[in-house]
Amino acid sequence: MQGAVAGSRVSAWGMVVLASALLVVGGAAALLIAGLASSSDRSVSFGVRGALSGVALDLGNGDVVIEGGGRRPQLDVQRRDRFAFGHGPDVDRAVSGGILRIRSRCPSTVPGGCSVRYRLVVPNNVPVTVRTSGGAVRFRGYQGSALVTTRSGDVDIASFCGFSLEARAESGSIAANTACAPQQLTLRSTSGSVHATVPPGRYRVEAESASGKHRVQGVAAVSDAPFSIQALSSSGDVLVEGRR
């Protein structure tokens, strides 16, 4: 008799748990369907004419591609937003002291329901500063000086030519391929890999990893070279090589 009562109690409790689980699953499904139904895709483009002394981007989890614009007189910006429930990113932009400043953040109230991607075409010799928390950062054919800081985003730089390039990441990987020998190249990641490819030549090289592999090949590492390379990682692999 007591066993029957206990069994009925367990059965009743099991029904409560099952009903709760169904409610949670149903609510999540309804939220997903509503998000898909209310999803939006928006593109915004604008140009900035005249001489700029710099570009400063603070993009949160947004991705960005910086492309070299050569001698064109205008900097072009394209932004693509994807979001749901009408909650698009908060974006502030202004030109102050000759610097174009853009800051964007997706609302935290809709996790995964918002994303932002930027593409900038930047004229030669306009310095660029990029800060992200998790967004990927890419440079393509840019000529100038750049500073990139990210927490978990990857940094991929191709055909860079300029005086100074500095990229720092916490868990993201960094890959930089330069078209000319930079005066100062600094690549540092806490746990990601670091890979620098430069024209063959003489460089002051510091390439180290606390627990990963580190290697230098295809360049002459000498103390009196005019160009400097620093490639460091705490746990990721480090490779500095001359372009073949």
Buried (B, 14 or more C-beta within 10 A) or exposed (E): EEEEEEEEEEEEEEEEEEEEEEEEEEEEEEBEEEBEEEEEEEEEEEEBEEEBEBBBBBBBBBBBBBBBBEEBEEBBBBBBBBBBBEBBBEBEBEEEEEBBBBBBBBBEEBEEBBBBBBBBBBBBEBBBBBBBBBBBBBBBBBBBBBBBBBBBBBBBBBBBBBBBBBBBBBBBBBBBBBBBBBEBBBBBBBBBBBBBBBBEBBBBBBBBBEEBEBEBEBBEBEEEBEBBBBBBBBBBBBBBBBEE
